[in-house]
Amino acid sequence: MTTLELKSKKRTLLGKKVKSLRREGILPAVVYGGKEGSVPIELGLKEFTKIFKSAGETTLIKLLIGEKAKNVLIHDISRDPITETINHVDFYEVNMDEKITAKVPLVFIGDSPAVVDLGGVLVKAMQGLEVRALPSNLPHQIEIDISQLKTFDDNILVKDIKLPKNVEILENLETSVATVTPPRSEAELEALKGEVEEKVGEVKVEVEEKVKERRSEEKEEKKPSSSAKRADSDGKASA
């Protein structure tokens, strides 16, 4: 079990804007799942970013809130849509005596002979595996050795993954995890190139049509309305 430690404190200025907090290097967050209900907190943005890079969402974190310590997992992260900066975090407090369900990331290791020697393309059918375990037994990541993919007929299935007995796999055991497909022939590559060029041409035509349509609308907007014309002619007549 890997446990990381993160310091924080209870947040008192709940109405303070996220941007204002971020400028001060403070990251707003909330802890839920415990007896206290939802607890708003704040922590250092740089410190959390460093922890998150090594912890991910399946490593147990000892979160210090003042003098209290809570065992938590990172449940959800909100990012700024433009800068991708983390602007809010949800932590889930776990009971060390109760099993939890989590999606553990897969890490593909080794070299596949079907890729290296036969020129095939590795297909990663899964990026994470859903498991159930006690928080202390939850793996940080699961390694998949692709060196066993020697031909295009070989296939790594969920049932082939070896995990400790105290970790239960919740996925369909017959689901494919990784395989290798044969390289494309020259004819297939040419056909694919033609499809791409055709789609690019279609997009270009569509953009040009929209530009023309927009220019036409702008011209119409600039034209004086019939009521404005009447008012102008009436003004001239009375003059």
Secondary structure, DSSP 8 states (H G I E B T S, - for coil): --EEEEEEEE---TTS-HHHHHHTTEEEEEEESSTT--EEEEEEHHHHHHHHHHHTTTSEEEEEETTEEEEEEEEEEEE-TTT--EEEEEEEE--TTS-EEEEEEEEEES--HHHHTT--EEEE--SEEEEEE-GGG--S-EEEEGGG--STT-EEEGGG----TTSEE-S-TT-EEEEEE----HHHHHHHHHHHHHHHHHHHHHHHHHHHHHHHHHHHHHS--HHHHHHHHHHHHH-
